[in-house]
């Protein structure tokens, strides 16, 4: 008893599948951005940040965070950076900097 509702010519066509070899996965440039940065690169970025300091908009975000105006800081970052997720990341980065300063 054939219980399949497909016509026989489609079933015959569906059975004939040629063997394929899987290609190795390659990362797109966007995906490379989200990989973990090497420790040497992190150290270099940290030294550059210490020497150069923060840009004017980042200093303003730090001031807003010191005053406890997190939502305003997020809105300001969003206006400057263009997207909500980037703004959240920047605000978190600035908050981390303030926490580290308080520890010292």
N, C-alpha and C positions, 0 to 999 in steps of 0.2 A: 504494500500500500504506500503510495507516494503522498506524503502529507505536505510537502512544500508547495506553496502557491505560485512559485516562479515557473514561467514557461521553460520547457526543456532546452531551447536554444540559448537562453540566458544562463542556465545552470552549466551547460557545456562550456560556455565562454568564461564563466567565472572560475572554473576549475583550472584552466590553462594559465598558469602564472609562471613567468620566467624567474629564475633564481637571480637575486641581486646581492651585491656586496655593499655593506654599510660603509659610508664614508666617515672618516674621523671628524669629530665635532670641532669646529673652529669658532673662536670667539669674535663677535662683532666689536667694532671700536667702542660702542656704547657699553658693552658688557665688560670690557677691559678696564673701564673707568671705575667700576665697582669692585674690582679685585683688591685684595689686601696689599697695601703699599709695602715695599721692602723696608727693612729697618734702617738701612743706610739712607734711603730717600727721606724717611721720617726725620732722621737726625739733621739732615741738610735743611729741610723745611723749617725745623725748629730753630736752627741757628739764624736762618734768614729772617724769621718772624721776630727774633730777639733784636737783631740789628736794625731792621727796617721799621718795626713797630706796626701800628694799626692805621688804616686809612681813616679819613675824617668821619665817614658814615659809621664805621665800626666803633670809633670812639663815642659817637652819639648813642649807639646801641648800648655800649657799656654804661654810659651815664643813666640811660633809661632803666637798665636792669638794676643799677645801684639804688635807684629811687623806688624800685619795686613795681615798675610799670611794664610787666612782661608782655601784656597784650599789645600795648602801644609799640613796644620794641619789635614784636612780630609783624605788626602792620607796617612799620617803617622798613624793616628788612624786606618784606614782600614787595613794597613799592620800589625798592632799589634793585632787588635781585630778579624780580619778575615772576617767580613761582612760589607757591605756598610751601612745598617740600624743601626747596633751597632755603627759604626764609627760616623754617623751623630748624634746619641743620645749623644755620649761621647763628641763630639765637642760642642754641644749645652749646655751640662752640664758645661763644662769648661768655655764657654763664659758667662754663667749665673754667675759663680763664679767671673769672672773678673768684670762683671757689678755690682755685690754686693760689691766687694772691692772698686770700684770707688765711690759708694754711701757713704761709711763709712767715 
